[in-house]
């Protein structure tokens, strides 16, 4: 469970879940790219070099800037090796 005040990435870190790669945590590096397949959410500021406006419209966002407003179904785009 993730509170809306915490980013999805922050909550995954808190739970010691290593599914999503972790980089700068500030929306700039792009290593935590995910695709939201279902659910309502808000996003913080993301570098357009990492996520284009078109990608964002298609549900591709950075987990460090992803704030859930409902349960989410995600697909991880940059898998941790």
C-alpha positions in Angstrom: 0.0 0.0 0.0 1.3 3.4 -0.9 0.1 6.7 0.5 -0.7 9.5 -2.0 1.8 11.7 -0.3 4.7 9.3 -1.1 5.9 8.5 -4.6 5.6 4.9 -5.7 9.4 4.6 -5.8 9.8 5.9 -2.2 7.2 3.3 -1.0 8.9 0.5 -3.0 12.2 1.5 -1.3 10.6 1.5 2.1 9.3 -2.0 1.5 12.7 -3.2 0.2 11.2 -4.1 -3.1 13.9 -4.2 -5.8 11.6 -4.4 -8.9 12.3 -0.9 -10.1 15.8 0.6 -10.7 16.7 3.5 -8.5 18.6 6.6 -9.8 18.4 10.2 -8.8 14.9 10.1 -7.2 14.2 13.5 -8.6 12.7 13.0 -12.0 15.9 13.6 -14.0 17.7 10.4 -14.8 14.9 8.2 -16.1 16.0 4.8 -14.7 12.7 4.3 -12.9 10.4 4.4 -16.0 7.2 2.6 -15.6 4.0 2.4 -17.6 0.7 2.8 -15.7 -1.7 0.3 -17.1 -4.6 1.0 -14.8 -5.5 3.4 -12.0 -5.6 7.1 -11.1 -2.5 9.0 -10.3 -0.7 12.3 -10.3 2.9 13.0 -11.4 5.5 15.5 -10.3 8.1 17.2 -12.5 9.9 14.9 -14.9 12.6 15.7 -17.3 11.2 15.8 -20.8 14.5 14.3 -22.0 13.4 11.1 -20.1 9.7 11.2 -20.6 8.1 13.0 -23.5 4.7 14.6 -23.2 3.4 12.0 -25.7 4.8 9.2 -23.5 3.3 10.7 -20.4 -0.1 10.9 -22.2 0.3 7.1 -22.8 0.9 6.4 -19.1 4.7 6.2 -19.2 6.1 8.0 -16.1 8.9 7.9 -13.6 8.1 6.0 -10.5 10.0 8.6 -8.4 7.4 11.2 -9.6 4.3 8.9 -9.5 1.8 9.6 -6.8 -1.2 7.1 -6.6 -4.8 8.3 -6.2 -6.1 4.7 -6.5 -4.7 1.2 -6.8 -2.3 1.1 -9.7 -1.3 -1.6 -12.1 2.2 -1.0 -13.4 4.6 -2.4 -16.0 8.3 -1.8 -15.2 10.2 -0.5 -18.3 13.7 -0.4 -16.9 14.3 -3.7 -15.0 16.9 -3.9 -12.3 19.6 -6.3 -13.3 
